[in-house]
């Protein structure tokens, strides 16, 4: 598990398995290459975005 930030370390302490990058087979980490992810937070909420195989950004759509 690659904990790139305080948030990453917090999540790492609570997960048993970290997801693998489907393009490299290595653990996913923050970055801008296919299979990487990035996130932004304002302290109350966050946005998680993944990088697809063609380099475009993909964000999940959630309804609560």
BAVOTOR-642696 format. One record per atom (N, C-alpha, C): residue number from 1; atom name; x, y, z. Coordinates in Angstrom, 2 decimals, decimal comma, m for minus. Example, Ala and Ser with C-alpha at 12.3 -4.5 7.8 and 13.67 -1.06 7.14 Angstrom:
BEGIN
SITE  pos  site       px       py       pz
SITE    1     N    13,19    m5,69     7,80
SITE    1    CA    12,30    m4,50     7,80
SITE    1     C    13,20    m3,30     7,80
SITE    2     N    12,85    m2,25     7,08
SITE    2    CA    13,67    m1,06     7,14
SITE    2     C    12,90     0,03     7,87
***
This chain:
BEGIN
SITE  pos  site       px       py       pz
SITE    1     N     0,85    m1,18     0,00
SITE    1    CA     0,00     0,00     0,00
SITE    1     C     0,88     1,22     0,00
SITE    2     N     0,60     2,10    m0,90
SITE    2    CA     1,37     3,32    m1,00
SITE    2     C     0,52     4,46    m0,42
SITE    3     N     0,87     4,94     0,75
SITE    3    CA     0,13     6,02     1,38
SITE    3     C     0,81     7,34     1,06
SITE    4     N     0,25     8,08     0,12
SITE    4    CA     0,85     9,31    m0,38
SITE    4     C     0,48    10,55     0,44
SITE    5     N    m0,40    10,40     1,43
SITE    5    CA    m0,86    11,54     2,20
SITE    5     C    m1,43    11,06     3,52
SITE    6     N    m1,82    12,00     4,37
SITE    6    CA    m2,46    11,63     5,63
SITE    6     C    m3,74    10,86     5,36
SITE    7     N    m4,50    11,28     4,35
SITE    7    CA    m5,73    10,56     4,00
SITE    7     C    m5,40     9,14     3,53
SITE    8     N    m4,38     8,99     2,71
SITE    8    CA    m3,97     7,67     2,24
SITE    8     C    m3,54     6,77     3,38
SITE    9     N    m2,81     7,31     4,35
SITE    9    CA    m2,39     6,52     5,50
SITE    9     C    m3,59     6,13     6,35
SITE   10     N    m4,57     7,03     6,51
SITE   10    CA    m5,79     6,74     7,26
SITE   10     C    m6,54     5,57     6,60
SITE   11     N    m6,70     5,64     5,29
SITE   11    CA    m7,41     4,58     4,57
SITE   11     C    m6,61     3,27     4,66
SITE   12     N    m5,30     3,35     4,54
SITE   12    CA    m4,46     2,15     4,56
SITE   12     C    m4,59     1,39     5,88
SITE   13     N    m4,82     2,10     6,96
SITE   13    CA    m4,96     1,45     8,26
SITE   13     C    m6,27     0,68     8,36
SITE   14     N    m7,23     0,99     7,49
SITE   14    CA    m8,55     0,39     7,59
SITE   14     C    m8,84    m0,64     6,49
SITE   15     N    m7,98    m0,74     5,52
SITE   15    CA    m8,18    m1,69     4,43
SITE   15     C    m7,24    m2,87     4,57
SITE   16     N    m7,75    m4,04     4,25
SITE   16    CA    m6,91    m5,23     4,26
SITE   16     C    m6,18    m5,35     2,92
SITE   17     N    m6,90    m5,16     1,83
SITE   17    CA    m6,32    m5,25     0,50
SITE   17     C    m6,43    m3,91    m0,21
SITE   18     N    m5,36    m3,47    m0,81
SITE   18    CA    m5,37    m2,23    m1,59
SITE   18     C    m5,60    m2,62    m3,04
SITE   19     N    m6,44    m1,90    m3,79
SITE   19    CA    m6,72    m2,28    m5,18
SITE   19     C    m5,49    m2,18    m6,07
SITE   20     N    m5,47    m3,05    m7,08
SITE   20    CA    m4,36    m3,06    m8,04
SITE   20     C    m4,72    m2,25    m9,27
SITE   21     N    m3,72    m1,61    m9,83
SITE   21    CA    m3,87    m0,90   m11,09
SITE   21     C    m4,09    m1,96   m12,18
SITE   22     N    m5,21    m1,89   m12,90
SITE   22    CA    m5,50    m2,93   m13,89
SITE   22     C    m4,55    m2,91   m15,09
SITE   23     N    m3,79    m1,84   m15,26
SITE   23    CA    m2,89    m1,73   m16,41
SITE   23     C    m1,46    m2,15   m16,08
SITE   24     N    m1,07    m2,03   m14,81
SITE   24    CA     0,30    m2,38   m14,43
SITE   24     C     0,38    m3,60   m13,52
SITE   25     N    m0,74    m3,92   m12,83
SITE   25    CA    m0,74    m5,02   m11,87
SITE   25     C    m0,13    m4,63   m10,53
SITE   26     N     0,34    m3,39   m10,40
SITE   26    CA     0,90    m2,90    m9,14
SITE   26     C    m0,19    m2,22    m8,32
SITE   27     N     0,10    m1,93    m7,06
SITE   27    CA    m0,87    m1,24    m6,22
SITE   27     C    m1,20     0,13    m6,80
SITE   28     N    m2,49     0,49    m6,73
SITE   28    CA    m2,90     1,82    m7,20
SITE   28     C    m2,29     2,89    m6,31
SITE   29     N    m2,03     4,05    m6,89
SITE   29    CA    m1,53     5,17    m6,12
SITE   29     C    m1,94     6,48    m6,80
SITE   30     N    m1,79     7,56    m6,06
SITE   30    CA    m2,13     8,87    m6,61
SITE   30     C    m1,18     9,20    m7,76
SITE   31     N    m1,75     9,65    m8,86
SITE   31    CA    m0,94     9,99   m10,01
SITE   31     C    m1,81    10,38   m11,19
SITE   32     N    m1,22    10,47   m12,37
SITE   32    CA    m1,98    10,91   m13,55
SITE   32     C    m1,81     9,98   m14,74
SITE   33     N    m1,37     8,75   m14,50
SITE   33    CA    m1,23     7,76   m15,57
SITE   33     C    m2,39     6,79   m15,52
SITE   34     N    m2,68     6,08   m16,61
SITE   34    CA    m3,79     5,12   m16,61
SITE   34     C    m3,74     4,17   m15,41
SITE   35     N    m4,88     4,04   m14,74
SITE   35    CA    m4,99     3,19   m13,56
SITE   35     C    m4,67     3,90   m12,26
SITE   36     N    m4,13     5,12   m12,32
SITE   36    CA    m3,88     5,91   m11,12
SITE   36     C    m5,17     6,60   m10,68
SITE   37     N    m5,14     7,27    m9,57
SITE   37    CA    m6,28     8,05    m9,11
SITE   37     C    m5,77     9,35    m8,49
SITE   38     N    m6,67    10,27    m8,31
SITE   38    CA    m6,36    11,48    m7,54
SITE   38     C    m7,63    11,93    m6,84
SITE   39     N    m7,46    12,70    m5,81
SITE   39    CA    m8,62    13,15    m5,04
SITE   39     C    m8,37    14,55    m4,51
SITE   40     N    m9,46    15,19    m4,18
SITE   40    CA    m9,41    16,53    m3,59
SITE   40     C   m10,38    16,53    m2,41
SITE   41     N   m10,03    17,26    m1,38
SITE   41    CA   m10,91    17,34    m0,22
SITE   41     C   m10,96    18,77     0,28
SITE   42     N   m12,11    19,12     0,85
SITE   42    CA   m12,25    20,42     1,48
SITE   42     C   m12,35    20,27     2,99
SITE   43     N   m12,07    19,06     3,48
SITE   43    CA   m12,15    18,79     4,91
SITE   43     C   m13,49    18,23     5,35
SITE   44     N   m14,51    18,38     4,50
SITE   44    CA   m15,84    17,87     4,83
SITE   44     C   m16,29    16,81     3,84
SITE   45     N   m15,79    16,88     2,63
SITE   45    CA   m16,14    15,91     1,59
SITE   45     C   m14,94    15,75     0,67
SITE   46     N   m15,03    14,80    m0,25
SITE   46    CA   m13,93    14,63    m1,19
SITE   46     C   m14,45    14,17    m2,54
SITE   47     N   m13,63    14,36    m3,55
SITE   47    CA   m13,91    13,90    m4,90
SITE   47     C   m12,79    12,95    m5,28
SITE   48     N   m13,17    11,74    m5,69
SITE   48    CA   m12,22    10,72    m6,12
SITE   48     C   m12,33    10,58    m7,63
SITE   49     N   m11,21    10,62    m8,31
SITE   49    CA   m11,19    10,53    m9,76
SITE   49     C   m10,15     9,50   m10,17
SITE   50     N   m10,50     8,65   m11,12
SITE   50    CA    m9,57     7,66   m11,66
SITE   50     C    m9,14     8,09   m13,05
SITE   51     N    m7,99     7,58   m13,50
SITE   51    CA    m7,49     7,86   m14,84
SITE   51     C    m7,71     6,61   m15,68
SITE   52     N    m8,46     6,76   m16,77
SITE   52    CA    m8,79     5,62   m17,62
SITE   52     C    m7,63     5,25   m18,55
SITE   53     N    m7,82     4,20   m19,33
SITE   53    CA    m6,76     3,70   m20,21
SITE   53     C    m6,32     4,73   m21,25
SITE   54     N    m7,23     5,63   m21,65
SITE   54    CA    m6,86     6,65   m22,64
SITE   54     C    m6,43     7,96   m22,01
SITE   55     N    m6,29     7,97   m20,66
SITE   55    CA    m5,83     9,16   m19,96
SITE   55     C    m6,92    10,12   m19,53
SITE   56     N    m8,18     9,81   m19,87
SITE   56    CA    m9,27    10,71   m19,46
SITE   56     C    m9,64    10,46   m17,99
SITE   57     N   m10,27    11,44   m17,37
SITE   57    CA   m10,69    11,35   m15,98
SITE   57     C   m12,05    10,72   m15,88
SITE   58     N   m12,20     9,83   m14,89
SITE   58    CA   m13,47     9,14   m14,66
SITE   58     C   m13,81     9,28   m13,19
SITE   59     N   m14,97     9,87   m12,90
SITE   59    CA   m15,42    10,02   m11,52
SITE   59     C   m16,71     9,26   m11,32
SITE   60     N   m16,82     8,53   m10,20
SITE   60    CA   m18,07     7,81    m9,95
SITE   60     C   m19,20     8,80    m9,66
SITE   61     N   m20,39     8,40   m10,01
SITE   61    CA   m21,57     9,22    m9,73
SITE   61     C   m22,33     8,53    m8,61
SITE   62     N   m22,46     9,23    m7,49
SITE   62    CA   m23,14     8,65    m6,33
SITE   62     C   m24,34     9,49    m5,94
SITE   63     N   m25,40     8,83    m5,58
SITE   63    CA   m26,58     9,49    m5,04
SITE   63     C   m26,80     9,00    m3,63
SITE   64     N   m26,95     9,91    m2,72
SITE   64    CA   m27,19     9,53    m1,33
SITE   64     C   m28,57     9,90    m0,92
***
